[in-house]
Amino acid sequence: MRGSAMAATLSDTPPSTERNLNQEKSDEAMQDPATAAVRNADQIPQLRNAPGVGSVAPTIGGTPDKAGKPAQLQVNVTGLQYAWIFTYPETGITTGEMHVPIGREVEINMTANDVIHAFWVPEFRLKQDAIPGRQSEIRFTPKKAGDYVLICAELCGPYHGAMRATVVVEPEEAFEKWMQEQLVASRETLNQAVAVNPANLSPNEFLAPYTKDMGIKPEILHQVHH
């Protein structure tokens, strides 16, 4: 039966010597500290390719004349209940709003931390699942400035309808200005953290005086930190 044959194909375990492109994509994304801070890859095994189906890290919407060439801008996208988190490996910026410049090819490396989500920007004609343990790659070149809505198109829980984000397509100058603003904001946040914790104490040591009276034990803080 056709159905039986397909089921058997999908359930086959690939040889241990086969390249795990999915793991390679994950390792590449996790080299960015900002991305590693968002994704919980240690808890979700990175699945291998599915025999007979193709790569688990497909490229969708790539520009034909740029095939095989690195994209001009890379963005790592992580889906989780109920938000989209964007990190820019070249700068370490982490944000809840995605900005891209007009005319530059953008490569998105995407996965999910918990359940299946779906990256869908209707105006872009782009729609791709974000699956735990799998890396999906999408490439596109934005042509028209504007604010576009990113919608999760996969039922992911009771607050699924609220899982939206904004994709801002803007001129190169505006994009560079936004990047600089994000970098300045990141430095200010770091300086404030250092000022509040001048002795550079660990989270457990710094919070201990405040949590002792609340009955929160140090081991609980340790679990939250990790």
Backbone as JSON Lines, residues from 0, in Angstrom:
{"i":0,"aa":"M","n":[0.84,-1.19,0.0],"ca":[0.0,0.0,0.0],"c":[0.88,1.25,0.0]}
{"i":1,"aa":"R","n":[0.42,2.28,-0.69],"ca":[1.22,3.5,-0.75],"c":[1.45,4.1,0.61]}
{"i":2,"aa":"G","n":[0.4,4.15,1.41],"ca":[0.52,4.73,2.74],"c":[1.52,3.99,3.6]}
{"i":3,"aa":"S","n":[1.51,2.66,3.51],"ca":[2.45,1.86,4.29],"c":[3.88,2.11,3.85]}
{"i":4,"aa":"A","n":[4.06,2.22,2.54],"ca":[5.41,2.45,2.03],"c":[5.95,3.79,2.5]}
{"i":5,"aa":"M","n":[5.12,4.81,2.46],"ca":[5.54,6.13,2.9],"c":[5.87,6.13,4.38]}
{"i":6,"aa":"A","n":[5.04,5.45,5.19],"ca":[5.27,5.38,6.63],"c":[6.59,4.69,6.91]}
{"i":7,"aa":"A","n":[6.87,3.64,6.16],"ca":[8.12,2.92,6.37],"c":[9.32,3.79,6.01]}
{"i":8,"aa":"T","n":[9.16,4.58,4.94],"ca":[10.27,5.46,4.52],"c":[10.57,6.51,5.57]}
{"i":9,"aa":"L","n":[9.51,7.1,6.12],"ca":[9.7,8.17,7.09],"c":[10.25,7.66,8.4]}
{"i":10,"aa":"S","n":[10.01,6.4,8.73],"ca":[10.43,5.87,10.03],"c":[11.83,5.28,9.99]}
{"i":11,"aa":"D","n":[12.42,5.16,8.79],"ca":[13.77,4.61,8.7],"c":[14.74,5.49,9.45]}
{"i":12,"aa":"T","n":[15.68,4.88,10.16],"ca":[16.69,5.63,10.9],"c":[17.92,5.81,10.03]}
{"i":13,"aa":"P","n":[18.33,7.03,9.76],"ca":[19.49,7.25,8.9],"c":[20.76,6.71,9.53]}
{"i":14,"aa":"P","n":[21.73,6.28,8.72],"ca":[23.0,5.77,9.26],"c":[23.69,6.82,10.1]}
{"i":15,"aa":"S","n":[24.44,6.36,11.1],"ca":[25.12,7.29,12.0],"c":[26.17,8.11,11.28]}
{"i":16,"aa":"T","n":[26.62,7.61,10.1],"ca":[27.65,8.31,9.36],"c":[27.09,9.43,8.48]}
{"i":17,"aa":"E","n":[25.77,9.48,8.32],"ca":[25.16,10.49,7.45],"c":[25.3,11.87,8.08]}
{"i":18,"aa":"R","n":[25.58,12.85,7.25],"ca":[25.7,14.22,7.74],"c":[24.37,14.68,8.32]}
{"i":19,"aa":"N","n":[24.42,15.23,9.49],"ca":[23.22,15.79,10.1],"c":[23.21,17.29,9.8]}
{"i":20,"aa":"L","n":[22.66,17.66,8.63],"ca":[22.63,19.05,8.23],"c":[21.86,19.89,9.24]}
{"i":21,"aa":"N","n":[20.88,19.26,9.85],"ca":[20.07,19.97,10.85],"c":[20.93,20.4,12.04]}
{"i":22,"aa":"Q","n":[21.8,19.48,12.5],"ca":[22.69,19.8,13.61],"c":[23.7,20.86,13.21]}
{"i":23,"aa":"E","n":[24.18,20.78,11.97],"ca":[25.15,21.77,11.49],"c":[24.54,23.16,11.47]}
{"i":24,"aa":"K","n":[23.29,23.26,11.01],"ca":[22.6,24.55,10.99],"c":[22.42,25.08,12.4]}
{"i":25,"aa":"S","n":[22.06,24.18,13.32],"ca":[21.85,24.58,14.7],"c":[23.15,25.06,15.33]}
{"i":26,"aa":"D","n":[24.24,24.32,15.1],"ca":[25.53,24.71,15.66],"c":[25.98,26.07,15.14]}
{"i":27,"aa":"E","n":[25.72,26.3,13.85],"ca":[26.1,27.58,13.24],"c":[25.34,28.73,13.89]}
{"i":28,"aa":"A","n":[24.03,28.54,14.1],"ca":[23.23,29.6,14.71],"c":[23.62,29.83,16.16]}
{"i":29,"aa":"M","n":[23.97,28.75,16.88],"ca":[24.27,28.85,18.3],"c":[25.64,29.46,18.58]}
{"i":30,"aa":"Q","n":[26.44,29.7,17.54],"ca":[27.71,30.39,17.74],"c":[27.49,31.84,18.14]}
{"i":31,"aa":"D","n":[26.3,32.35,17.84],"ca":[25.94,33.7,18.25],"c":[25.45,33.65,19.7]}
{"i":32,"aa":"P","n":[26.14,34.3,20.65],"ca":[25.73,34.24,22.06],"c":[24.3,34.69,22.3]}
{"i":33,"aa":"A","n":[23.84,35.69,21.54],"ca":[22.48,36.19,21.73],"c":[21.46,35.12,21.35]}
{"i":34,"aa":"T","n":[21.74,34.39,20.28],"ca":[20.84,33.31,19.87],"c":[20.88,32.17,20.88]}
{"i":35,"aa":"A","n":[22.07,31.82,21.34],"ca":[22.21,30.74,22.32],"c":[21.46,31.05,23.61]}
{"i":36,"aa":"A","n":[21.36,32.34,23.96],"ca":[20.65,32.72,25.18],"c":[19.14,32.55,25.04]}
{"i":37,"aa":"V","n":[18.66,32.54,23.79],"ca":[17.22,32.44,23.54],"c":[16.77,31.0,23.33]}
{"i":38,"aa":"R","n":[17.58,30.23,22.6],"ca":[17.18,28.89,22.23],"c":[17.59,27.86,23.29]}
{"i":39,"aa":"N","n":[16.73,26.86,23.51],"ca":[17.04,25.81,24.47],"c":[17.4,24.53,23.73]}
{"i":40,"aa":"A","n":[18.41,24.64,22.87],"ca":[18.78,23.51,22.01],"c":[19.26,22.3,22.81]}
{"i":41,"aa":"D","n":[19.78,22.52,24.02],"ca":[20.27,21.4,24.82],"c":[19.14,20.47,25.23]}
{"i":42,"aa":"Q","n":[17.92,20.97,25.25],"ca":[16.79,20.17,25.69],"c":[16.08,19.45,24.54]}
{"i":43,"aa":"I","n":[16.32,19.88,23.3],"ca":[15.62,19.3,22.16],"c":[16.63,18.74,21.18]}
{"i":44,"aa":"P","n":[16.64,17.41,20.95],"ca":[17.58,16.82,20.0],"c":[17.39,17.39,18.6]}
{"i":45,"aa":"Q","n":[18.49,17.62,17.91],"ca":[18.41,18.12,16.55],"c":[18.23,16.93,15.6]}
{"i":46,"aa":"L","n":[17.07,16.83,14.98],"ca":[16.72,15.69,14.16],"c":[17.54,15.65,12.87]}
{"i":47,"aa":"R","n":[17.72,14.42,12.37],"ca":[18.45,14.25,11.12],"c":[17.51,14.48,9.92]}
{"i":48,"aa":"N","n":[18.09,14.36,8.72],"ca":[17.27,14.48,7.52],"c":[16.26,13.35,7.46]}
{"i":49,"aa":"A","n":[15.11,13.62,6.85],"ca":[14.1,12.59,6.68],"c":[14.31,11.92,5.32]}
{"i":50,"aa":"P","n":[14.68,10.63,5.28],"ca":[14.95,9.95,4.0],"c":[13.74,10.02,3.08]}
{"i":51,"aa":"G","n":[13.98,10.36,1.82],"ca":[12.91,10.4,0.84],"c":[12.1,11.68,0.86]}
{"i":52,"aa":"V","n":[12.36,12.53,1.81],"ca":[11.58,13.76,1.93],"c":[12.46,14.98,1.62]}
{"i":53,"aa":"G","n":[13.73,14.89,1.9],"ca":[14.61,16.01,1.63],"c":[15.22,16.54,2.92]}
{"i":54,"aa":"S","n":[15.95,17.63,2.79],"ca":[16.63,18.21,3.94],"c":[15.64,18.75,4.95]}
{"i":55,"aa":"V","n":[15.98,18.64,6.23],"ca":[15.14,19.23,7.27],"c":[15.44,20.7,7.41]}
{"i":56,"aa":"A","n":[16.37,21.21,6.62],"ca":[16.69,22.64,6.65],"c":[16.52,23.21,5.25]}
{"i":57,"aa":"P","n":[15.3,23.24,4.74],"ca":[15.1,23.67,3.36],"c":[15.33,25.16,3.16]}
{"i":58,"aa":"T","n":[15.72,25.52,1.97],"ca":[15.84,26.92,1.6],"c":[14.62,27.3,0.79]}
{"i":59,"aa":"I","n":[13.89,28.3,1.24],"ca":[12.67,28.72,0.57],"c":[12.78,30.17,0.13]}
{"i":60,"aa":"G","n":[12.4,30.43,-1.09],"ca":[12.33,31.81,-1.56],"c":[13.67,32.45,-1.85]}
{"i":61,"aa":"G","n":[14.71,31.67,-2.12],"ca":[16.02,32.23,-2.41],"c":[16.04,32.98,-3.73]}
{"i":62,"aa":"T","n":[16.9,33.96,-3.85],"ca":[17.05,34.7,-5.09],"c":[17.87,33.86,-6.07]}
{"i":63,"aa":"P","n":[17.33,33.5,-7.24],"ca":[18.01,32.58,-8.17],"c":[19.44,32.98,-8.51]}
{"i":64,"aa":"D","n":[19.69,34.27,-8.78],"ca":[21.02,34.67,-9.2],"c":[22.02,34.73,-8.05]}
{"i":65,"aa":"K","n":[21.55,34.44,-6.81],"ca":[22.44,34.45,-5.65],"c":[22.57,33.06,-5.03]}
{"i":66,"aa":"A","n":[22.14,32.05,-5.78],"ca":[22.19,30.68,-5.28],"c":[23.62,30.29,-4.91]}
{"i":67,"aa":"G","n":[23.76,29.7,-3.72],"ca":[25.07,29.26,-3.25],"c":[25.92,30.33,-2.63]}
{"i":68,"aa":"K","n":[25.45,31.58,-2.63],"ca":[26.21,32.68,-2.06],"c":[25.64,33.07,-0.69]}
{"i":69,"aa":"P","n":[26.47,33.54,0.22],"ca":[25.97,33.97,1.53],"c":[25.0,35.14,1.39]}
{"i":70,"aa":"A","n":[23.96,35.14,2.2],"ca":[23.02,36.25,2.19],"c":[23.69,37.49,2.79]}
{"i":71,"aa":"Q","n":[23.19,38.65,2.42],"ca":[23.79,39.89,2.9],"c":[23.41,40.2,4.34]}
{"i":72,"aa":"L","n":[22.31,39.64,4.81],"ca":[21.88,39.85,6.19],"c":[21.32,38.55,6.74]}
{"i":73,"aa":"Q","n":[21.8,38.15,7.92],"ca":[21.3,36.94,8.55],"c":[20.53,37.31,9.82]}
{"i":74,"aa":"V","n":[19.4,36.64,10.0],"ca":[18.58,36.83,11.19],"c":[18.18,35.46,11.72]}
{"i":75,"aa":"N","n":[18.44,35.21,12.98],"ca":[18.0,33.97,13.62],"c":[16.65,34.21,14.29]}
{"i":76,"aa":"V","n":[15.68,33.39,13.95],"ca":[14.32,33.54,14.47],"c":[13.96,32.35,15.35]}
{"i":77,"aa":"T","n":[13.47,32.63,16.55],"ca":[13.06,31.58,17.47],"c":[11.6,31.78,17.86]}
{"i":78,"aa":"G","n":[10.8,30.75,17.67],"ca":[9.4,30.8,18.07],"c":[9.2,30.12,19.4]}
{"i":79,"aa":"L","n":[8.42,30.72,20.27],"ca":[8.09,30.12,21.56],"c":[6.75,30.68,22.01]}
{"i":80,"aa":"Q","n":[6.09,29.93,22.86],"ca":[4.77,30.38,23.34],"c":[4.96,31.62,24.22]}
{"i":81,"aa":"Y","n":[4.45,32.8,23.78],"ca":[3.75,33.07,22.53],"c":[4.4,34.31,21.93]}
{"i":82,"aa":"A","n":[5.59,34.13,21.41],"ca":[6.35,35.28,20.91],"c":[7.35,34.84,19.86]}
{"i":83,"aa":"W","n":[7.77,35.8,19.05],"ca":[8.87,35.62,18.11],"c":[10.06,36.43,18.62]}
{"i":84,"aa":"I","n":[11.23,35.8,18.69],"ca":[12.44,36.48,19.12],"c":[13.43,36.49,17.95]}
{"i":85,"aa":"F","n":[13.97,37.67,17.65],"ca":[14.88,37.84,16.53],"c":[16.27,38.22,17.05]}
{"i":86,"aa":"T","n":[17.28,37.52,16.57],"ca":[18.65,37.85,16.93],"c":[19.46,38.04,15.66]}
{"i":87,"aa":"Y","n":[20.38,39.01,15.71],"ca":[21.22,39.36,14.57],"c":[22.65,38.94,14.89]}
{"i":88,"aa":"P","n":[23.13,37.81,14.34],"ca":[24.44,37.27,14.7],"c":[25.6,38.24,14.52]}
{"i":89,"aa":"E","n":[25.52,39.12,13.53],"ca":[26.64,40.01,13.26],"c":[26.84,41.06,14.36]}
{"i":90,"aa":"T","n":[25.77,41.37,15.09],"ca":[25.85,42.42,16.1],"c":[25.48,41.96,17.5]}
{"i":91,"aa":"G","n":[24.83,40.78,17.62],"ca":[24.38,40.32,18.93],"c":[23.09,40.96,19.4]}
{"i":92,"aa":"I","n":[22.42,41.69,18.53],"ca":[21.17,42.36,18.89],"c":[20.06,41.32,19.04]}
{"i":93,"aa":"T","n":[19.26,41.46,20.1],"ca":[18.07,40.64,20.32],"c":[16.87,41.56,20.43]}
{"i":94,"aa":"T","n":[15.81,41.24,19.69],"ca":[14.65,42.13,19.66],"c":[13.37,41.34,19.4]}
{"i":95,"aa":"G","n":[12.25,41.95,19.72],"ca":[10.95,41.34,19.44],"c":[10.32,41.88,18.19]}
{"i":96,"aa":"E","n":[11.07,42.69,17.44],"ca":[10.59,43.29,16.2],"c":[11.67,43.11,15.15]}
{"i":97,"aa":"M","n":[11.29,42.62,13.99],"ca":[12.27,42.32,12.95],"c":[12.4,43.49,11.98]}
{"i":98,"aa":"H","n":[13.63,43.98,11.79],"ca":[13.9,45.05,10.84],"c":[14.81,44.52,9.73]}
{"i":99,"aa":"V","n":[14.48,44.84,8.49],"ca":[15.29,44.44,7.34],"c":[15.36,45.6,6.35]}
{"i":100,"aa":"P","n":[16.48,45.74,5.64],"ca":[16.62,46.85,4.68],"c":[16.12,46.47,3.29]}
{"i":101,"aa":"I","n":[15.64,47.45,2.58],"ca":[15.18,47.24,1.21],"c":[16.36,46.85,0.31]}
{"i":102,"aa":"G","n":[16.14,45.85,-0.53],"ca":[17.12,45.5,-1.55],"c":[18.22,44.55,-1.13]}
{"i":103,"aa":"R","n":[18.32,44.21,0.15],"ca":[19.34,43.26,0.6],"c":[18.71,41.9,0.84]}
{"i":104,"aa":"E","n":[19.36,40.84,0.34],"ca":[18.81,39.5,0.56],"c":[18.95,39.14,2.04]}
{"i":105,"aa":"V","n":[17.87,38.63,2.61],"ca":[17.82,38.27,4.03],"c":[17.71,36.75,4.15]}
{"i":106,"aa":"E","n":[18.52,36.19,5.02],"ca":[18.44,34.76,5.32],"c":[17.96,34.57,6.75]}
{"i":107,"aa":"I","n":[16.88,33.83,6.89],"ca":[16.33,33.55,8.22],"c":[16.63,32.1,8.58]}
{"i":108,"aa":"N","n":[17.28,31.9,9.71],"ca":[17.46,30.56,10.28],"c":[16.46,30.44,11.42]}
{"i":109,"aa":"M","n":[15.56,29.47,11.33],"ca":[14.41,29.45,12.24],"c":[14.22,28.08,12.89]}
{"i":110,"aa":"T","n":[13.81,28.13,14.16],"ca":[13.42,26.92,14.88],"c":[12.44,27.32,15.97]}
{"i":111,"aa":"A","n":[12.0,26.35,16.77],"ca":[11.06,26.62,17.87],"c":[11.58,25.98,19.14]}
{"i":112,"aa":"N","n":[11.25,26.59,20.26],"ca":[11.71,26.09,21.55],"c":[10.79,25.06,22.18]}
{"i":113,"aa":"D","n":[9.51,25.06,21.8],"ca":[8.55,24.25,22.56],"c":[7.63,23.42,21.68]}
{"i":114,"aa":"V","n":[6.75,24.07,20.92],"ca":[5.81,23.37,20.05],"c":[5.96,23.93,18.64]}
{"i":115,"aa":"I","n":[5.21,23.36,17.68],"ca":[5.3,23.83,16.3],"c":[4.62,25.19,16.17]}
{"i":116,"aa":"H","n":[5.33,26.13,15.6],"ca":[4.78,27.44,15.23],"c":[4.92,27.58,13.71]}
{"i":117,"aa":"A","n":[4.37,28.63,13.15],"ca":[4.5,28.84,11.71],"c":[4.76,30.32,11.43]}
{"i":118,"aa":"F","n":[5.84,30.58,10.72],"ca":[6.25,31.93,10.33],"c":[5.47,32.3,9.07]}
{"i":119,"aa":"W","n":[4.58,33.3,9.17],"ca":[3.76,33.67,8.03],"c":[3.64,35.18,7.94]}
{"i":120,"aa":"V","n":[4.15,35.73,6.84],"ca":[3.96,37.14,6.51],"c":[3.16,37.17,5.21]}
{"i":121,"aa":"P","n":[1.85,37.38,5.29],"ca":[1.0,37.27,4.09],"c":[1.49,38.09,2.91]}
{"i":122,"aa":"E","n":[1.91,39.35,3.15],"ca":[2.33,40.21,2.05],"c":[3.6,39.71,1.36]}
{"i":123,"aa":"F","n":[4.42,38.95,2.08],"ca":[5.65,38.42,1.51],"c":[5.42,37.12,0.74]}
{"i":124,"aa":"R","n":[4.24,36.53,0.89],"ca":[3.95,35.2,0.34],"c":[4.93,34.17,0.88]}
{"i":125,"aa":"L","n":[5.29,34.33,2.16],"ca":[6.21,33.39,2.82],"c":[5.5,32.73,3.99]}
{"i":126,"aa":"K","n":[5.6,31.43,4.04],"ca":[5.0,30.69,5.15],"c":[5.8,29.41,5.35]}
{"i":127,"aa":"Q","n":[6.3,29.23,6.59],"ca":[7.14,28.07,6.88],"c":[7.01,27.69,8.35]}
{"i":128,"aa":"D","n":[6.9,26.4,8.62],"ca":[6.81,25.94,10.0],"c":[8.11,26.14,10.75]}
{"i":129,"aa":"A","n":[8.0,26.47,12.03],"ca":[9.14,26.49,12.95],"c":[8.94,25.3,13.88]}
{"i":130,"aa":"I","n":[9.81,24.31,13.78],"ca":[9.62,23.02,14.43],"c":[10.72,22.77,15.45]}
{"i":131,"aa":"P","n":[10.38,22.37,16.67],"ca":[11.42,22.03,17.66],"c":[12.33,20.92,17.13]}
{"i":132,"aa":"G","n":[13.63,21.12,17.28],"ca":[14.58,20.12,16.83],"c":[14.89,20.15,15.34]}
{"i":133,"aa":"R","n":[14.34,21.12,14.63],"ca":[14.62,21.26,13.2],"c":[14.97,22.71,12.88]}
{"i":134,"aa":"Q","n":[15.85,22.89,11.91],"ca":[16.24,24.22,11.48],"c":[15.67,24.47,10.08]}
{"i":135,"aa":"S","n":[14.94,25.54,9.91],"ca":[14.4,25.9,8.6],"c":[15.05,27.2,8.13]}
{"i":136,"aa":"E","n":[15.36,27.26,6.85],"ca":[16.0,28.44,6.29],"c":[15.1,29.07,5.24]}
{"i":137,"aa":"I","n":[14.88,30.36,5.33],"ca":[14.09,31.1,4.36],"c":[14.94,32.26,3.86]}
{"i":138,"aa":"R","n":[14.91,32.5,2.56],"ca":[15.61,33.66,1.99],"c":[14.62,34.51,1.2]}
{"i":139,"aa":"F","n":[14.75,35.79,1.33],"ca":[13.93,36.7,0.56],"c":[14.63,38.05,0.44]}
{"i":140,"aa":"T","n":[14.22,38.82,-0.54],"ca":[14.76,40.16,-0.73],"c":[13.6,41.15,-0.69]}
{"i":141,"aa":"P","n":[13.48,41.93,0.39],"ca":[12.36,42.88,0.49],"c":[12.5,44.01,-0.53]}
{"i":142,"aa":"K","n":[11.37,44.38,-1.11],"ca":[11.37,45.39,-2.17],"c":[10.62,46.66,-1.8]}
{"i":143,"aa":"K","n":[9.66,46.56,-0.88],"ca":[8.78,47.69,-0.6],"c":[8.78,48.02,0.88]}
{"i":144,"aa":"A","n":[9.02,49.29,1.21],"ca":[9.05,49.71,2.61],"c":[7.66,49.6,3.23]}
{"i":145,"aa":"G","n":[7.64,49.34,4.54],"ca":[6.37,49.27,5.24],"c":[6.46,48.42,6.49]}
{"i":146,"aa":"D","n":[5.42,48.44,7.29],"ca":[5.31,47.6,8.47],"c":[4.38,46.44,8.14]}
{"i":147,"aa":"Y","n":[4.88,45.22,8.3],"ca":[4.12,44.03,7.94],"c":[3.92,43.17,9.18]}
{"i":148,"aa":"V","n":[2.81,42.46,9.21],"ca":[2.47,41.64,10.38],"c":[2.97,40.22,10.18]}
{"i":149,"aa":"L","n":[3.76,39.74,11.14],"ca":[4.18,38.34,11.18],"c":[3.2,37.58,12.06]}
{"i":150,"aa":"I","n":[2.57,36.56,11.51],"ca":[1.53,35.82,12.2],"c":[1.97,34.37,12.41]}
{"i":151,"aa":"C","n":[1.68,33.82,13.57],"ca":[1.87,32.38,13.76],"c":[0.66,31.7,13.15]}
{"i":152,"aa":"A","n":[0.89,30.87,12.12],"ca":[-0.2,30.24,11.38],"c":[-0.42,28.79,11.82]}
{"i":153,"aa":"E","n":[0.12,28.41,12.96],"ca":[-0.04,27.05,13.48],"c":[-0.61,27.14,14.89]}
{"i":154,"aa":"L","n":[-1.72,26.46,15.13],"ca":[-2.34,26.49,16.45],"c":[-1.34,25.98,17.48]}
{"i":155,"aa":"C","n":[-0.87,26.88,18.37],"ca":[0.23,26.53,19.27],"c":[-0.14,26.63,20.74]}
{"i":156,"aa":"G","n":[-1.41,26.87,21.04],"ca":[-1.82,26.96,22.45],"c":[-2.94,27.96,22.62]}
{"i":157,"aa":"P","n":[-3.38,28.17,23.85],"ca":[-4.55,29.02,24.1],"c":[-4.35,30.49,23.7]}
{"i":158,"aa":"Y","n":[-3.11,30.98,23.67],"ca":[-2.86,32.37,23.3],"c":[-2.27,32.49,21.9]}
{"i":159,"aa":"H","n":[-2.52,31.48,21.08],"ca":[-2.0,31.43,19.72],"c":[-2.36,32.7,18.93]}
{"i":160,"aa":"G","n":[-3.57,33.19,19.08],"ca":[-4.02,34.35,18.32],"c":[-3.24,35.62,18.61]}
{"i":161,"aa":"A","n":[-2.58,35.66,19.77],"ca":[-1.83,36.86,20.15],"c":[-0.36,36.78,19.73]}
{"i":162,"aa":"M","n":[0.04,35.67,19.12],"ca":[1.45,35.49,18.75],"c":[1.71,36.19,17.42]}
{"i":163,"aa":"R","n":[1.96,37.48,17.49],"ca":[2.23,38.28,16.31],"c":[3.45,39.17,16.57]}
{"i":164,"aa":"A","n":[4.06,39.59,15.51],"ca":[5.19,40.51,15.6],"c":[5.18,41.4,14.37]}
{"i":165,"aa":"T","n":[5.98,42.44,14.41],"ca":[6.06,43.38,13.29],"c":[7.37,43.18,12.53]}
{"i":166,"aa":"V","n":[7.26,43.13,11.2],"ca":[8.43,43.1,10.33],"c":[8.51,44.46,9.65]}
{"i":167,"aa":"V","n":[9.57,45.19,9.92],"ca":[9.74,46.53,9.37],"c":[10.72,46.48,8.2]}
{"i":168,"aa":"V","n":[10.24,46.83,7.02],"ca":[11.09,46.94,5.84],"c":[11.34,48.43,5.61]}
{"i":169,"aa":"E","n":[12.61,48.81,5.59],"ca":[12.93,50.24,5.54],"c":[14.18,50.49,4.7]}
{"i":170,"aa":"P","n":[14.39,51.74,4.31],"ca":[15.61,52.08,3.54],"c":[16.87,51.73,4.33]}
{"i":171,"aa":"E","n":[17.96,51.56,3.62],"ca":[19.23,51.17,4.24],"c":[19.63,52.13,5.36]}
{"i":172,"aa":"E","n":[19.48,53.43,5.13],"ca":[19.89,54.42,6.13],"c":[19.08,54.26,7.41]}
{"i":173,"aa":"A","n":[17.77,54.05,7.28],"ca":[16.91,53.88,8.46],"c":[17.25,52.6,9.19]}
{"i":174,"aa":"F","n":[17.58,51.55,8.43],"ca":[17.95,50.27,9.04],"c":[19.23,50.41,9.85]}
{"i":175,"aa":"E","n":[20.24,51.07,9.28],"ca":[21.5,51.25,9.99],"c":[21.3,52.09,11.25]}
{"i":176,"aa":"K","n":[20.43,53.1,11.16],"ca":[20.14,53.92,12.33],"c":[19.48,53.08,13.43]}
{"i":177,"aa":"W","n":[18.56,52.23,13.03],"ca":[17.89,51.34,14.0],"c":[18.89,50.41,14.67]}
{"i":178,"aa":"M","n":[19.81,49.86,13.87],"ca":[20.82,48.95,14.42],"c":[21.67,49.67,15.47]}
{"i":179,"aa":"Q","n":[22.07,50.91,15.17],"ca":[22.89,51.67,16.11],"c":[22.1,51.97,17.4]}
{"i":180,"aa":"E","n":[20.83,52.27,17.26],"ca":[19.99,52.52,18.44],"c":[19.89,51.29,19.32]}
{"i":181,"aa":"Q","n":[19.78,50.12,18.68],"ca":[19.69,48.88,19.45],"c":[21.0,48.6,20.19]}
{"i":182,"aa":"L","n":[22.12,48.88,19.54],"ca":[23.42,48.66,20.17],"c":[23.61,49.58,21.37]}
{"i":183,"aa":"V","n":[23.21,50.85,21.22],"ca":[23.31,51.8,22.32],"c":[22.42,51.37,23.47]}
{"i":184,"aa":"A","n":[21.2,50.93,23.16],"ca":[20.28,50.49,24.2],"c":[20.83,49.28,24.95]}
{"i":185,"aa":"S","n":[21.48,48.37,24.22],"ca":[22.07,47.19,24.84],"c":[23.19,47.57,25.8]}
{"i":186,"aa":"R","n":[24.03,48.53,25.39],"ca":[25.13,48.97,26.26],"c":[24.59,49.66,27.51]}
{"i":187,"aa":"E","n":[23.53,50.46,27.35],"ca":[22.95,51.14,28.5],"c":[22.37,50.15,29.49]}
{"i":188,"aa":"T","n":[21.73,49.12,28.97],"ca":[21.17,48.09,29.83],"c":[22.27,47.38,30.61]}
{"i":189,"aa":"L","n":[23.39,47.09,29.91],"ca":[24.52,46.43,30.57],"c":[25.1,47.32,31.65]}
{"i":190,"aa":"N","n":[25.26,48.62,31.35],"ca":[25.82,49.55,32.33],"c":[24.93,49.66,33.57]}
{"i":191,"aa":"Q","n":[23.62,49.67,33.36],"ca":[22.69,49.72,34.48],"c":[22.8,48.47,35.34]}
{"i":192,"aa":"A","n":[22.96,47.33,34.69],"ca":[23.09,46.08,35.43],"c":[24.35,46.07,36.28]}
{"i":193,"aa":"V","n":[25.45,46.6,35.71],"ca":[26.72,46.66,36.45],"c":[26.59,47.62,37.63]}
{"i":194,"aa":"A","n":[25.88,48.75,37.42],"ca":[25.71,49.72,38.49],"c":[24.88,49.16,39.62]}
{"i":195,"aa":"V","n":[23.85,48.39,39.29],"ca":[22.99,47.81,40.32],"c":[23.72,46.71,41.07]}
{"i":196,"aa":"N","n":[24.6,46.0,40.36],"ca":[25.34,44.9,40.96],"c":[26.83,45.22,40.85]}
{"i":197,"aa":"P","n":[27.32,46.22,41.58],"ca":[28.7,46.7,41.41],"c":[29.76,45.67,41.74]}
{"i":198,"aa":"A","n":[29.44,44.74,42.63],"ca":[30.43,43.74,43.02],"c":[30.48,42.57,42.05]}
{"i":199,"aa":"N","n":[29.64,42.63,40.98],"ca":[29.6,41.56,39.98],"c":[29.33,40.2,40.63]}
{"i":200,"aa":"L","n":[28.35,40.2,41.53],"ca":[27.98,38.96,42.21],"c":[27.22,38.04,41.27]}
{"i":201,"aa":"S","n":[27.22,36.76,41.59],"ca":[26.41,35.82,40.82],"c":[24.95,36.1,41.11]}
{"i":202,"aa":"P","n":[24.02,35.67,40.22],"ca":[22.59,35.9,40.47],"c":[22.14,35.39,41.83]}
{"i":203,"aa":"N","n":[22.66,34.21,42.25],"ca":[22.28,33.65,43.54],"c":[22.7,34.58,44.69]}
{"i":204,"aa":"E","n":[23.97,35.07,44.62],"ca":[24.49,35.91,45.69],"c":[23.8,37.28,45.72]}
{"i":205,"aa":"F","n":[23.57,37.83,44.51],"ca":[22.99,39.16,44.44],"c":[21.54,39.18,44.92]}
{"i":206,"aa":"L","n":[20.78,38.13,44.59],"ca":[19.36,38.11,44.93],"c":[19.07,37.54,46.32]}
{"i":207,"aa":"A","n":[20.04,36.85,46.91],"ca":[19.82,36.19,48.18],"c":[19.24,37.1,49.27]}
{"i":208,"aa":"P","n":[19.77,38.32,49.5],"ca":[19.22,39.18,50.55],"c":[17.75,39.54,50.32]}
{"i":209,"aa":"Y","n":[17.34,39.6,49.05],"ca":[15.98,40.01,48.74],"c":[14.99,38.85,48.8]}
{"i":210,"aa":"T","n":[15.49,37.65,48.6],"ca":[14.6,36.5,48.52],"c":[14.52,35.69,49.82]}
{"i":211,"aa":"K","n":[15.46,35.93,50.73],"ca":[15.48,35.17,51.97],"c":[14.17,35.32,52.74]}
{"i":212,"aa":"D","n":[13.7,36.58,52.85],"ca":[12.48,36.84,53.59],"c":[11.24,36.32,52.87]}
{"i":213,"aa":"M","n":[11.37,36.03,51.56],"ca":[10.24,35.54,50.79],"c":[10.16,34.02,50.82]}
{"i":214,"aa":"G","n":[11.13,33.38,51.46],"ca":[11.12,31.93,51.55],"c":[11.6,31.23,50.29]}
{"i":215,"aa":"I","n":[12.31,31.97,49.41],"ca":[12.85,31.38,48.19],"c":[14.24,30.85,48.47]}
{"i":216,"aa":"K","n":[14.46,29.57,48.23],"ca":[15.73,28.94,48.55],"c":[16.74,29.16,47.42]}
{"i":217,"aa":"P","n":[18.05,29.14,47.74],"ca":[19.09,29.36,46.72],"c":[19.0,28.38,45.56]}
{"i":218,"aa":"E","n":[18.63,27.12,45.84],"ca":[18.58,26.15,44.76],"c":[17.48,26.48,43.75]}
{"i":219,"aa":"I","n":[16.43,27.17,44.2],"ca":[15.38,27.59,43.28],"c":[15.92,28.66,42.33]}
{"i":220,"aa":"L","n":[16.7,29.62,42.89],"ca":[17.31,30.65,42.06],"c":[18.24,30.02,41.02]}
{"i":221,"aa":"H","n":[18.96,29.0,41.45],"ca":[19.88,28.33,40.52],"c":[19.12,27.73,39.36]}
{"i":222,"aa":"Q","n":[17.97,27.11,39.63],"ca":[17.16,26.5,38.57],"c":[16.62,27.57,37.62]}
{"i":223,"aa":"V","n":[16.18,28.71,38.15],"ca":[15.66,29.77,37.32],"c":[16.75,30.34,36.42]}
{"i":224,"aa":"H","n":[17.95,30.49,36.98],"ca":[19.08,31.05,36.22],"c":[19.41,30.16,35.02]}
{"i":225,"aa":"H","n":[19.31,28.83,35.23],"ca":[19.67,27.9,34.15],"c":[18.46,27.5,33.32]}
